[in-house]
Amino acid sequence: MSLSLLFIIIIIIIALIFDFTNGMHDAANSVSTIVSTRVLSPRQAVLWAAFFNFVAFLIFGTTVAKTIGNGMININTVTPTVIFAGLIGAICWNMITWYFGLPSSSSHALIGGYAGAAIANGGFGVIIASGWYKTLIFIALAPIIAMIVGYILRIIVSWLLRNQSLTSVNKWSRVLQIFSAAAYSLGHGSNDAQKTMGIIASLLFAGGLVREFTVPLWVVLSAHAAIALGTITGGWRIIKTMGQKITRLTPVDGFCAETAAASSIFLSTHFGIPVSTTHVITGAILGVGSVNRLSAVRWGVTFNIVLAWLVTIPASGIIASIVFSATKLVS
């Protein structure tokens, strides 16, 4: 086995490790609402989410993978070292924010790391502006869509259930939330696993193992398996932030938030836009929580979360560029 092929295999393993940390980091996004409303226990919730993270490949295609793989960085300038450094940058930022319990975006850590390493290698000319426009726009737009849908859905549900007893509302909401959590996990698995697929597909092209950019089935299955396994481990620090510190949720709130978030992610995945599932579920929770009164939302915690979002792409990019430069020095 040549050293170059061995390096590519190592990078693939690192990519799947990133996918695993993505699942671990974003487990809170999938299960925070259903855990905080006590519909499922934390262990039941992560197993439920992990299953739907994996089976998402049966429903969704690879449009997001193609955007990540050859729609944001000029793939002809990408080398295995660029992808290696980008992944290390993303993993480092993921672990930093996981340690401090901040629900930052694994997706934006990945694209930030990828971009930082690519720029360190070839300058800013490697950036494909059109691919970045829609991603950066959806940094703001995706959570706003989820917030609005969550707000409207919560009002509609309140009106429909206005004559029902609280016991009846909670009973049916708990059942419905199981399905809404499954829908959200499908969306999470479809969008986030595809990002790792895109990186691995780029690696195969950059390493000369394929002649044109394509996403093999083994890459699809590996990415979904890795993110599902990561979800099983859970992200308990972030679950507490997402499910308890932003606002208190009832089962009907959880159902509305998860349904709103799933709708936004399905739409984005359909158009091949790599959105942040963290952004989306946070926006949905804020929308639902603000129906009762704006003071029900702990805006100080929300501010800290938004701050983490804003620094994720540049922070992971800087880490990746340092890793790239260090790797070039020793290679």
Phi, psi and omega in degrees: 000128180288159180296323181295319179292321178298319179298319179296318178298319179298319180294322177299318178297318179296321178298318179289329174295318175301316180300322177297313179294330175298313178297318179295314182294319185265005175305324180299322180298323184282329190237356186300317183290317184287336175282316183293334177270000176063028175286320175229154174288161178306315181294316177299320184294316182290326176294319177298314181294319182298320180300313182283334170301319184285313186286356180301334181295340179285343188250320187254155181272217183232031182296321179292320178301321180290324177296313180294316187290314182222018181249356182238331179233138177300107189295338180288347179259357184275138176237163175304325179294323177300313181292321177302310182294321179298318179293318179296319178299316180294316180296317180299314180293322176302315183288326177297312182288328176296317182299321181271003177072028181261123181280066176284176185267118173296325180298313182286334173296320181292310182290329176293315178296317179299314181293318181299316179292320180295319179293321177298331181275315188233006181084177184291347180292346181283346183285131173264105189301318184300322180290328180282328182304307185292327178292313181293323177298319182283350171301321178269320189287320184300311178292331178293318177300312180297322180296314181294314180298317179299317180297311182294316181298319180295323178293317180298314180297320179299320180291318181294329184258015187299333182260004182269152177287157180299322179298316180294318180298313181296322181298308183287327179295322180295322178292313182295328182292332176298320180285323179292325176294321177296318179297317179296318180294326173299314179296317180298313180296320183293316185280313187284321179296328181294334180294318177291323176303316181298320179294315181294320178297321177297320179297316180298322179289314182296328180276000178077017181275341173227152183272337177219158183293122178207159181245101181295157181299322181297329176290318179301310183294320180296318181295316180292323179294319182294316181290327178292318178296321177295321179297323180300325181293332179077157177234074193297326178298316184284330176303319181296318179295310185291320188269341186233325189276333181285306177197156178279138185240143171259168178305321180291327175296315180299318178299314182294319181294314181293321179294318179296316180295316180300319180299316180294319181290319178303315180298314181296317180296321179302323181266007176074027182262122181281085183275167175269116178293334175295315177302314187295310183291327176295317177299318180296317179297319178297317180298315180292317183293331183278355178296315181294305175190150183297331181289348179289341179266131179275091189291337177295317177295319180299320179300317179297322178294314179298321178300319178297322178300313187296327184267352186299308183297309179295323182294311179294327177295319179295316178300315181295321180294323177294316179298318179299312182297320179294321180295320179294326181293322185267352183270000000 
